[in-house]
Every structure is written in structure tokens, then in C-alpha cells.
Amino acid sequence: MPLRHKSAQKRARQTVKRTERNKKFKALIKGSVKRVLENKDKVSAETELKKTVAVLDRAAVKGLIHMNKAANQKSKLAKHINKLA
């Protein structure tokens, strides 16, 4: 179905741009969470956690993920680090 209206064409262009941006940011989130979970050393895991918390907060503020999801993930990562000895 061809887009006949200028506004529909613009919205389609914007959607493509936003989708790409969101994919990159979600990949960044997944990678940073993975780095925290893979860390076996508590000190380095804590430094990675600080970076990951910043990424999660930024994603929540931008509306990429829900605030509650960001809070749940931060809590899960903190629990994981507290288990490390």
C-alpha cells in the first residue's frame, strides 16, 4: 500500500529512524546487563553495575523501557552482586 500523503511518508521515515535508534539502545542495555552477570569479581562487577544503572535510568527516562522494569532489573543485578563473595 503506497503512502500517498506527505504526513504519512514523513511518519514512515521517522518510524524507521526511531526503530533503529531503539534497537541500538536495547542492545546496549542487554550487553551491559550481561557484563554485570558474567563478572565473577565483586569489585569489577560493582563498577559495571554503576554503568548499567546509568544506562537503565537513561532508557527509562527516554521511555524506551518502563520505570518499573528498570527498577526491577537494577534490583536483580544488585542481588546478584550481593551473592558474590
Secondary structure, DSSP 8 states (H G I E B T S, - for coil): ----SHHHHHHHHHHHHHHHHHHHHHHHHHHHHHHHHH--SHHHHHHHHHHHHHHHHHHHHHTSS-HHHHHHHHHHHHHHHHH--
